[in-house]
Amino acid sequence: MRRDLEALQKFEFRAIILDEAQFIKNPSAQVTLSVKQLRADQRLALTGTPLENRLLDLWSIVDFIQPGYLGSQNHFNETYEPRGGEDAAWAQKIARRRLAAKLRPLMLRRLKRQVAQDLPDRIEERRDCELGDEQRKLYLAELRRSREKVMQTVAEKGVAKSKIHVLAALTRLRQVCCHPDLVGNDSLSGKTETLFELLEPLLAEGQKVLVFSQFVQMLQILEKECRLRQIPTHILTGETKDRQEVVNAFQTDSNAAVFLLSLRAAGTGLNLTTASYVVLYDPWWNPAVEAQAIDRSHRIGQTRTVNAYRLIAPGTVEEKIWELQQRKAQTISDVLGEEGFARNLSKDDLEYLFSVD
């Protein structure tokens, strides 16, 4: 879109249809700015996740469909995301009901159970992964170092301006939980051992399993480990050139196999119904993105119950992020009927995330 914008602007289209419209959820992204410059009599946006992180995601998509319908970006935030004051929660609830009414003429929402009534069950389970002794020592040392650095940065700059430092520290702690090798340490990974304890009985039954991670290097470590264990493996990341060829190879493979997938590269647009087991190796910030990953298997064409496992290292930042998601989850059924959360981390949240207990 960005590359061909100049050529596409010469046309006046009868209709423009965006599939996976959540890719224009960021109003300032170049792809969003580009697609909004195209001319068309009618516009349609299709997405399974119109709301991922914040209500502004929805504003950006609607602004493509019907420019100006929800007002300016600032007006939208002030009107539908009221903040502060004793009555903030009540004001927010009223604002979202008003937003739902405003959206009703524009939006058709179809739930999976409405369009795929024969779809089999989907079972999700948390599987705890204890860290090994050396991995735990490494984690605690990194936690103490990160806590001191983050709290110092927050004290100097405030929470809002420390976001990059906070995310960097959290990411490094999560990498230690995944595998010490991700941070240059040669200790063994308790989570990797737990994964193969889960995989080996499934593969012995002839099952095919999807394994998602946000870290490409982690997928490469798992690919190497699978080869050592003589487990048939396919892998797809952002670097994969022949995506469909790799997908077809997995789909047509009649043997038990593991498909290692990057969460970003494979979270949408793939149909992998020959697998009925999904493993989320490391938890993502947003449950909506995890749900999209599980939906690669749990979709039309699936005939078996889909079992999804979230691997979480208890007593670590992984578990705390998961618990924080539950605590922060606010019902936005007044708008769409699905759950999500869209608040920034507070200082209390940071104290909790970087606490040793």
Residue pairs with C-beta under 8 A, 6 or more apart in sequence:
1 8
1 31
1 34
1 35
2 30
2 31
2 34
5 34
5 37
8 38
9 37
9 38
9 39
11 38
11 39
12 39
12 40
12 41
13 38
13 39
13 40
13 41
14 40
14 41
14 42
15 40
15 41
15 42
15 43
15 44
16 35
16 38
16 40
16 42
16 43
16 44
17 43
17 44
17 45
17 46
18 24
18 35
18 43
18 44
18 45
18 46
18 47
18 64
19 46
19 47
20 46
20 47
20 268
20 269
21 45
21 46
21 47
21 50
21 61
21 64
22 47
22 48
22 49
22 50
22 52
22 57
22 61
22 268
23 31
24 31
24 32
24 35
24 45
24 60
24 61
24 64
25 32
25 52
25 53
25 56
25 57
25 60
25 61
26 32
26 60
27 56
27 59
27 60
27 63
27 73
32 60
32 64
35 64
36 63
36 64
36 67
43 64
43 65
43 66
44 65
45 61
45 64
45 65
47 61
48 268
48 292
48 295
49 288
49 289
49 291
49 292
50 57
50 58
50 61
50 107
50 336
51 57
51 58
51 288
51 332
51 335
51 336
51 338
51 340
52 286
52 288
52 289
52 340
53 286
53 340
53 342
54 81
54 342
55 76
55 80
55 81
55 99
55 332
55 335
55 342
56 73
56 76
56 77
56 81
58 103
58 335
58 336
59 70
59 73
59 76
62 69
62 70
62 103
62 106
63 69
63 70
65 106
66 106
69 102
69 106
70 76
70 102
71 79
79 95
79 98
80 95
80 96
80 98
80 99
81 92
81 95
82 88
82 91
82 92
82 95
85 91
93 334
96 332
96 334
96 335
97 334
99 334
99 335
100 334
100 335
100 336
103 335
109 336
109 337
111 337
112 119
113 119
115 300
116 299
116 300
119 298
119 299
119 300
119 302
120 298
120 302
120 303
120 304
120 305
120 306
121 305
121 306
122 294
122 298
122 305
122 306
122 308
123 305
123 306
123 307
123 308
124 294
124 308
124 309
124 310
125 307
125 308
125 309
125 310
126 309
126 310
126 312
126 322
127 194
127 198
127 309
127 310
127 311
127 312
128 194
128 312
128 313
128 314
129 190
129 191
129 193
129 194
129 195
129 311
129 312
129 313
129 314
130 190
130 194
130 313
130 314
131 139
131 177
131 190
131 191
131 313
131 316
132 187
132 188
132 189
132 190
132 193
134 180
134 187
134 188
135 176
135 180
135 187
135 188
135 189
135 190
138 176
138 180
138 183
138 185
138 187
139 173
139 176
139 177
139 316
140 356
142 172
142 173
142 176
142 183
143 173
143 317
143 354
143 356
144 356
146 169
146 170
146 172
146 173
146 354
147 354
147 355
149 165
149 169
150 162
150 165
150 166
150 169
150 350
150 354
151 350
151 354
153 162
153 165
153 166
154 162
154 166
154 347
154 350
159 344
159 345
159 346
159 347
159 350
160 344
163 344
166 345
166 350
169 354
170 317
170 321
170 353
172 183
173 316
173 317
174 282
174 317
174 318
174 321
175 182
175 183
175 215
175 218
176 182
176 183
176 185
177 191
177 282
177 313
177 316
177 317
177 318
178 189
178 191
178 192
178 213
178 215
178 218
178 281
178 282
179 189
179 191
179 192
179 218
179 221
180 186
180 187
180 188
180 189
181 189
181 217
181 221
182 215
182 217
182 218
182 221
190 313
191 281
191 311
191 313
192 221
192 222
192 225
194 311
195 211
195 222
195 279
195 281
195 311
196 225
196 229
198 279
198 309
199 209
199 211
199 231
199 258
199 279
200 229
202 209
202 256
202 277
203 209
203 231
203 256
203 257
203 258
204 256
205 256
206 255
206 256
207 256
207 275
207 276
207 277
208 250
208 253
208 256
208 257
208 258
208 259
208 274
208 275
208 276
208 277
209 257
209 258
209 259
209 275
209 277
209 278
209 279
210 259
210 261
210 272
210 275
210 277
210 278
210 279
210 293
210 296
210 297
211 219
211 222
211 258
211 259
211 260
211 261
211 278
211 279
211 281
212 261
212 262
212 263
212 266
212 267
212 278
212 279
212 280
212 281
212 293
213 219
213 222
213 260
213 261
213 262
213 263
213 281
213 282
214 262
214 263
214 264
214 282
214 284
215 282
216 237
216 238
216 239
216 262
218 281
218 282
219 235
219 237
219 260
219 261
219 262
220 235
222 258
222 260
222 281
223 233
223 235
223 260
226 232
226 233
226 258
226 260
227 233
231 257
231 258
232 253
232 255
232 256
232 257
232 258
233 257
233 258
233 259
233 260
234 246
234 249
234 250
234 253
234 257
234 258
234 259
234 260
235 246
235 259
235 260
235 261
236 243
236 246
236 247
236 259
236 260
236 261
236 262
236 265
236 266
237 261
237 262
237 265
238 262
238 264
238 265
240 246
240 265
243 265
247 270
247 271
247 272
250 257
250 259
250 272
250 274
250 275
251 272
251 274
253 274
259 272
259 275
261 293
261 296
263 284
263 289
263 293
266 293
266 296
267 289
267 292
267 293
267 296
268 292
270 296
271 296
271 299
271 301
272 296
272 297
273 297
273 299
273 301
273 302
273 303
275 297
276 297
276 302
276 304
276 305
276 306
276 307
277 297
277 306
277 307
277 308
277 309
278 293
278 294
278 296
278 297
278 298
278 306
278 307
278 308
278 309
279 308
279 309
279 311
280 290
280 293
280 294
280 308
280 309
280 310
280 311
281 311
282 311
282 318
283 290
283 310
283 311
283 312
283 318
283 321
283 322
284 290
285 321
286 340
287 325
287 329
287 339
287 340
288 340
290 310
294 306
294 308
297 306
298 306
298 308
310 322
312 318
312 319
312 322
313 319
317 353
317 354
320 352
320 353
320 355
321 353
324 349
324 352
324 353
325 341
328 341
328 343
329 339
329 340
329 341
330 339
330 340
330 341
330 342
330 343
331 339
332 338
332 339
332 340
333 339
345 353
